[in-house]
């Protein structure tokens, strides 16, 4: 495991300390989890963008054209 020195504004540090305490975790665990969540969000966005870049709009339209026209289920109306 690596150690990291991090400088934070006092207000952010105070919020982290309060939230970590409320959640019952250490400040270190809170920050590690927050960073992991941010990394996952960025990686997911990059993955979805890469998939979108490979998409074939014509093939997508052909698939949609095969879907039968039906009224929406109750609650799914626009």
C-alpha positions as CSV (number, residue, x, y, z in Angstrom):
1,X,0.0,0.0,0.0
2,X,1.2,3.5,-0.7
3,X,1.2,6.6,1.4
4,X,0.2,10.0,0.1
5,X,0.5,13.4,1.6
6,X,-2.5,15.5,0.7
7,X,-3.1,19.2,1.3
8,X,-6.8,20.1,1.6
9,X,-8.6,23.3,2.5
10,X,-9.7,23.3,6.1
11,X,-13.4,23.3,5.2
12,X,-13.0,20.2,3.0
13,X,-11.1,18.4,5.8
14,X,-13.8,19.3,8.3
15,X,-16.5,17.9,6.0
16,X,-14.5,14.7,5.4
17,X,-14.0,14.3,9.2
18,X,-17.7,14.8,9.9
19,X,-18.9,12.5,7.2
20,X,-16.4,9.8,7.9
21,X,-17.4,9.9,11.6
22,X,-21.1,9.7,10.8
23,X,-20.4,6.7,8.4
24,X,-18.3,5.0,11.1
25,X,-15.2,4.8,9.0
26,X,-11.7,6.4,9.2
27,X,-10.8,9.5,7.2
28,X,-8.4,7.3,5.3
29,X,-11.0,4.8,4.4
30,X,-13.5,7.5,3.4
31,X,-11.0,9.2,1.1
32,X,-9.9,5.8,-0.4
33,X,-13.5,4.9,-1.1
34,X,-14.3,8.4,-2.6
35,X,-11.2,8.1,-4.9
36,X,-12.2,4.6,-6.0
37,X,-15.7,5.8,-6.8
38,X,-14.4,8.6,-8.9
39,X,-12.0,6.3,-10.8
40,X,-14.9,3.9,-11.4
41,X,-17.1,6.8,-12.8
42,X,-14.3,8.0,-15.1
43,X,-13.5,4.5,-16.3
44,X,-17.2,3.8,-16.9
45,X,-17.6,7.0,-18.9
46,X,-14.5,6.1,-21.0
47,X,-15.8,2.5,-21.6
48,X,-19.3,3.8,-22.6
49,X,-17.7,6.3,-24.9
50,X,-15.5,3.7,-26.6
51,X,-18.6,1.5,-27.1
52,X,-20.5,4.4,-28.5
53,X,-17.7,5.2,-30.9
54,X,-17.9,1.6,-32.3
55,X,-21.7,1.8,-32.7
56,X,-23.3,1.2,-36.1
57,X,-26.3,3.6,-36.3
58,X,-27.7,1.8,-39.4
59,X,-27.6,-1.6,-37.7
60,X,-29.3,0.0,-34.6
61,X,-32.0,1.4,-36.8
62,X,-32.5,-2.0,-38.5
63,X,-32.9,-3.7,-35.1
64,X,-35.4,-1.1,-33.9
65,X,-37.4,-1.4,-37.2
66,X,-38.0,-5.1,-36.2
67,X,-39.6,-4.2,-32.9
68,X,-43.4,-4.4,-33.1
69,X,-45.4,-1.2,-32.5
70,X,-47.3,-1.6,-29.2
71,X,-48.8,0.8,-26.7
72,X,-46.5,1.4,-23.7
73,X,-47.1,-0.4,-20.5
74,X,-49.0,1.5,-17.8
75,X,-46.6,3.9,-16.2
76,X,-44.2,4.0,-19.2
77,X,-46.1,6.6,-21.1
78,X,-44.4,9.8,-22.0
